[in-house]
């Protein structure tokens, strides 16, 4: 009965049917890293906007 079903040590889904398997960086690790990179980018943009607005308000209030 070991020859039935999915192959031993393998996956039931072929590599070509897995999402992102055909393109570089399509693994779960790469997607998580991309999400972190986007979060850091947005945080830096928010910090830059905060500093800009703060400096404009401080100069304008004088």
Secondary structure by P-SEA (a helix, b strand, c coil): cccccccccccccccccccccccccccaaaaaaaaaaaaaaaaaaaaaaaaaaaaaaaaaac
